Amino acid sequence: MGAQASASSLWDVGRLKAALRVTRTATPRASPTVRAMTTGDMGRGGTSPDADRRRWMRGGVLLGLGLGGFFDGIVIHQLLQWHHMVSAIHPPDTLENLRLNTVGDGLFHAATWVFTAVGAFLLWSGLRGHHPAWHTSAFVGTLLFGFGLFNVVEGLIDHQLLGIHHVRPGPYQLAYDIGFLIWGAVMLLGGWGLMRNVRRAGG
């Protein structure tokens, strides 16, 4: 009886090992593509490389639209003064028409600014998934810092030191100039704070 029990136990162990070998053989291994998609090729937030690529390509197109619009508005409208936004319909030969064209140019520049801002955001979000060191807060911080730096330099030099123009000439021009400086300083300090926090976190 003891010999039979031992033989039965050995037979059961052999069957178990055979079943384990069959299970290992039958289990499909993930393809290299699937493994890549789950071990690092996915962008941050679970986006695929194709989605990221489409995002940064769209961002590049919008950024190009914005830069093209700025070139047209700055070089042709302002520096060369060949035309304004509605100059063919309302020739800027009167003060009223000049004001109308100025508003048109302003709306045009506002649209190009939106194109540029959205394009930059899409470009950033499409690329940052593959560059972990690119923090959104750091990106926003650099934008705020640069924007604020321009306002502070513009406000101190052009408005105060040189006096070549003011934010809004008139009885309250000093208040507008100071408000412009405060606005720039807030953005400057806020952007610097965001960048510093990222550096402290080791980003």
C-alpha positions in Angstrom: 0.0 0.0 0.0 2.8 2.4 0.8 4.5 1.8 -2.5 1.2 2.3 -4.3 0.6 5.6 -2.5 4.1 6.9 -3.3 3.6 6.0 -7.0 0.2 7.7 -7.0 1.7 10.9 -5.5 4.6 10.9 -8.0 2.1 10.5 -10.8 0.0 13.4 -9.5 3.0 15.6 -9.2 4.0 14.7 -12.8 0.5 15.6 -14.0 0.7 19.0 -12.2 4.1 19.8 -13.8 2.8 18.9 -17.2 -0.3 21.1 -16.8 1.9 24.0 -15.7 4.1 23.6 -18.8 1.0 23.6 -21.1 -0.3 26.7 -19.4 3.0 28.5 -19.9 3.1 27.5 -23.5 -0.5 28.5 -24.2 -0.3 31.9 -22.5 0.4 34.4 -25.4 3.2 36.9 -24.9 2.5 40.5 -25.5 3.8 41.8 -28.8 6.6 44.3 -28.8 4.1 46.9 -29.9 1.8 46.2 -27.0 4.7 46.1 -24.6 6.0 49.4 -25.9 2.5 51.0 -25.5 2.4 49.9 -21.9 6.0 50.6 -20.8 6.8 54.1 -21.7 5.7 54.9 -25.3 2.4 56.1 -24.0 2.3 59.8 -23.4 1.4 61.3 -20.0 -2.2 60.9 -19.2 -2.4 57.6 -21.3 -2.3 59.2 -24.7 -0.7 57.2 -27.5 2.2 58.4 -29.7 -0.2 58.9 -32.6 -2.5 61.2 -30.6 0.5 63.2 -29.3 1.8 63.5 -32.8 -1.5 64.8 -34.1 -1.7 67.2 -31.2 1.8 68.8 -31.8 1.2 68.9 -35.6 -2.0 70.8 -35.1 -0.2 73.0 -32.7 2.5 73.7 -35.2 -0.1 74.6 -37.9 -1.9 77.0 -35.5 1.4 78.5 -34.4 2.3 79.1 -38.0 -1.0 80.7 -38.7 -0.5 83.0 -35.7 3.1 84.0 -36.7 1.9 84.6 -40.3 -0.8 86.8 -39.1 1.6 88.8 -36.8 4.0 89.2 -39.8 1.1 90.6 -41.9 -0.2 92.9 -39.2 3.2 94.2 -38.0 5.1 94.5 -41.3 2.4 95.3 -43.8 -0.2 97.0 -41.7 2.1 99.0 -39.4 5.6 99.3 -40.7 5.0 99.6 -44.4 1.4 100.8 -44.0 0.4 99.4 -47.4 -3.1 98.6 -46.1 -5.2 98.2 -43.0 -7.9 95.6 -42.2 -10.8 97.4 -43.9 -8.9 100.1 -45.8 -10.4 99.1 -49.2 -13.9 99.6 -47.8 -13.2 102.5 -45.5 -10.1 104.4 -46.7 -8.2 105.8 -43.7 -8.3 109.3 -45.1 -10.5 110.6 -42.2 -10.1 110.4 -38.5 -13.3 108.3 -38.2 -12.1 105.8 -40.8 -8.7 105.6 -39.3 -10.2 104.7 -36.0 -12.3 102.1 -37.7 -9.3 100.6 -39.4 -7.4 100.6 -36.1 -10.1 98.6 -34.4 -10.1 96.2 -37.3 -6.3 95.8 -37.0 -6.7 95.2 -33.3 -9.3 92.5 -33.8 -7.1 90.9 -36.4 -4.1 90.9 -34.0 -6.4 89.5 -31.3 -7.2 86.5 -33.5 -3.6 85.9 -34.4 -2.8 86.0 -30.7 -5.4 83.3 -30.0 -4.0 81.2 -32.8 -0.5 81.5 -31.4 -1.5 80.8 -27.8 -3.6 77.7 -28.7 -0.8 76.5 -31.1 1.8 76.8 -28.4 -0.4 75.0 -25.9 -1.0 72.1 -28.3 2.6 71.9 -29.2 3.6 71.7 -25.6 1.0 69.2 -24.6 1.9 67.0 -27.6 5.6 66.9 -26.7 5.6 66.9 -22.9 4.3 63.3 -22.7 7.7 62.1 -24.0 9.8 64.5 -21.9 8.9 64.0 -18.2 11.1 67.0 -17.2 8.7 69.3 -19.0 6.3 70.4 -16.3 3.2 72.3 -17.3 3.6 74.6 -14.3 7.2 75.4 -15.4 5.9 76.2 -18.9 3.2 78.4 -17.6 5.7 80.0 -15.3 8.1 80.9 -18.1 5.2 82.4 -20.1 4.1 84.5 -17.1 7.7 85.5 -16.3 8.3 86.7 -19.9 5.0 88.5 -20.2 5.6 90.2 -16.9 9.2 91.1 -17.8 8.0 92.9 -20.9 5.4 94.9 -19.0 7.9 96.0 -16.4 10.6 97.0 -18.9 8.0 98.7 -21.1 6.4 100.5 -18.1 9.7 101.7 -16.6 11.6 102.7 -19.7 9.0 103.8 -22.3 6.3 105.1 -19.9 8.4 106.6 -17.1 12.0 107.2 -18.1 11.6 108.2 -21.8 7.9 109.2 -21.7 7.4 108.4 -25.3 3.9 107.2 -24.7 1.6 106.2 -21.8 -0.9 103.4 -21.4 -3.9 105.8 -21.6 -3.0 109.5 -22.0 -5.2 111.8 -20.0 -6.0 113.0 -16.5 -5.4 109.5 -15.1 -2.4 108.5 -17.1 -0.2 108.0 -14.1 -2.7 105.6 -12.5 -2.9 103.6 -15.7 0.9 103.5 -16.0 1.2 102.3 -12.4 -1.5 99.7 -12.9 0.4 98.4 -15.9 3.5 98.1 -13.8 1.7 96.3 -11.0 0.1 93.9 -13.5 3.6 93.1 -14.9 5.2 92.7 -11.5 2.4 90.3 -10.4 3.0 88.1 -13.5 6.8 88.4 -13.1 6.7 87.2 -9.5 4.0 84.6 -10.1 6.0 83.1 -13.0 9.2 83.1 -11.0 7.4 81.3 -8.1 6.1 78.6 -10.4 9.6 78.0 -11.9 11.2 77.9 -8.4 8.6 75.4 -7.2 9.5 73.0 -10.0 13.2 73.3 -9.4 12.6 72.6 -5.7 10.6 69.5 -6.6 13.5 68.3 -8.6 11.9 68.9 -12.0 
